[in-house]
Amino acid sequence: MNDSGPTSVPPKTEFNKYKIGKVKSTPAIQRDAKTNLTYIKLRKRSSEKVYGCTVFQNHYREDEKLGQGTFGEVYKGIHLETQRQVAMKKIIVGVEKDLFPITAQREITILKRLNHKNIIKLIEMVYDHSPDIINAASTNLHKSFYMILPYMVADLSGVLHNPRINLETCDIKNMMLQILEGLNYIHCAKFMHRDIKTANILIDHNGVLKLADFGLARLYYGCPPNLKYPGGAGSGAKYTSVVVTRWYRAPELVLGDKHYTTAVDIWGVGCVFAEFFEKKPILQGKTDIDQGHVIFKLLGTPTEDDWAMARYLPGAELTGTNYKPTLKERFCKYLTEAGLDFLGQLLALDPYKRLTTMSAKLHPWFREDPLPSEKITLPTEESHEADIKRYKEEMHQTLSQRVPTAPRGHTIEKSESPISKNRGPIPKGPKKDEGFFLAPSRDIVAKPPPPKMRDQHQNSRQHHANNGYSKVAISPPAAPTGVNRYSANNGSRNNRFNSSTMAPNNNRNPVNRFHPETNINTKYTKVPLPLGPQSRYQGNSADSRYKGSPNDSRYRNPRYFNKPETNFNKPLPKYSRQEPNVPINRNFNPSNGSRDAIFDHHQESRPPPPQFPVSSSQGQHQLTNKPIEKKNGSFMDERVKPDEPKEFDNSDIADLY
Ligand SMILES: Nc1ncnc2c1ncn2[C@@H]1O[C@H](COP(=O)(O)OP(=O)(O)OP(=O)(O)O)[C@@H](O)[C@H]1O
């Protein structure tokens, strides 16, 4: 039979493989002479083109700086086509090495996978480069990528430090629920955030809180959290313990535990919760070891009953201290019994005794009066982390202007402080028709401070970049003696205190929407937020630790037991989903590294028991301020954000209060 006959089927070639679908031109298939393997030669990409990214030029404009991060800066910007305000997180990539920071890569990957009201959204990635980058002879040239995020009018650290903002308990409850909602979503999606702090909680003009900065987040191993089990999820693997900004770092991380869980995020939430009241980070350790002392000074040195695992951790030496708990003393002036109990359980030293996001949302504190407000309405100017230094200056200014106390038998007429003067409503701006709408800018402010104060605080944002929170210290330029280093006319964001600039009076103006009729004394309609199951992991509240039964160990405490039913101790409403009533077993067995074979759902994946040094000679704390290890110039180390050798200046924030 002739092979070339009309009936013969042409033999399948590799080339044919590509003639499917809508592929218009097929790439030429080459064969490697050495290996005899086939391959396709792709056309070389034009050096300006980055696939999947919009180009910066003609699409975006970069405005002022909002914050300083570890690997880049955050700017406010405008999307030119829509005139929408955006935040742009800049990632600088050196041309020479062409390396993209792994934290940024992680953050982008994770943000693309998350979609929740209380999580910041990644709008798109944008690419920018120096104009003559193609013929780059100089190594100073760089290209930048921008993460484009929706612009948020405030972050929680800015709000808490702003002397013109006063949060009521119902607002704090609302905010806490939003934080827990966002974090619950992250944990159920099997991520740990690992950098929960007030500066990473953003607030939009509608009073919606969004968790941001996923540069340290990572996928965890093991089952997602479940209401039935105390403690967090993710203990199935070893992770780096040098995570989380120091002041918000959980005790197990401080003691060097590598098998930690999502409970590290709950500790951060506890620190944030307490910060609502003290208006400054509550645990300001000066070094990693000092952080352990500061924690134990607040919560007491843990006994074996409190936290059995602690003595097996590398930093176990710290458990040799003898501090008494001071939490209740310190916070009883702000919180009720239920509130103190909530704080105590968020800040439980043993991560397995700490609340989870699910159980925290069900805590009775949220059901006692005042109930969570339905919506946050803040009388606010834009408040970001970078503003804290300015607030501090304002506060000092106010204090120095205070009227001296009157001698006995005399009275001094009180003049209004410049800060309290600013607590008025946001002035109504020109009507919409009076000018075409431009995205509201920073020039819009609730009410400008008096000119005298304004002059004294014409400070550049750049100078404020480090305020004790960020990990990269940028010292302000030295000022000649007697000269205010924050001089005027520096083009900083303080130009928003231009009293002639009014907020456009329309509902597209975030300032107006953020607080329509601004008055800090606004009464809120107190409507309870739904606390029922919202995800498939939430289960039946009857299994929760708050089921209210007198047999429940929590309620054997005479403080709760045999009390008439109140908001605090009344049982939660029953939800439809039934789950078996599994008893909570807290008997941790350090000898096998597990808590209990029956109850530990991470048992199978949990690695062998830790062999940590415990003697005082061996048990040296292994946490050091090691710099990021660069492999081939790229940030390959798992410890993506080690502590920079930075001096945290406590007085920076603390001496304000
Ligand atoms: N979408 C946004 N809108 C407004 N401001 C923002 C936005 N994103 C970030 N910021 C501001 O920039 C600051 C730093 O942002 P972010 O934490 O994401 O950067 P980072 O590089 O990860 O910083 P760090 O290393 O200190 O955690 C925030 O505290 C906030 O004030």
The ligand as an ORCA input file, in Angstrom:
! r2SCAN-3c Opt
* xyz 0 1
  N      -5.554     52.080     50.771
  C      -5.026     52.990     51.567
  N      -5.622     54.182     51.741
  C      -5.093     55.121     52.539
  N      -3.958     54.955     53.236
  C      -3.309     53.783     53.121
  C      -3.794     52.744     52.273
  N      -2.946     51.693     52.360
  C      -1.983     52.068     53.212
  N      -2.183     53.318     53.671
  C      -1.343     54.077     54.623
  O      -0.003     53.679     54.485
  C       0.465     53.097     55.705
  C       1.405     51.940     55.377
  O       0.694     50.997     54.591
  P       1.059     49.453     54.621
  O       1.050     48.998     56.044
  O       0.187     48.718     53.676
  O       2.540     49.516     54.072
  P       3.748     48.600     54.475
  O       4.795     48.876     53.458
  O       3.346     47.193     54.541
  O       4.068     49.167     55.925
  P       4.695     48.399     57.178
  O       5.916     47.722     56.715
  O       4.947     49.493     58.184
  O       3.649     47.435     57.694
  C      -0.793     52.673     56.456
  O      -0.598     52.677     57.837
  C      -1.782     53.735     56.031
  O      -1.632     54.886     56.824
*
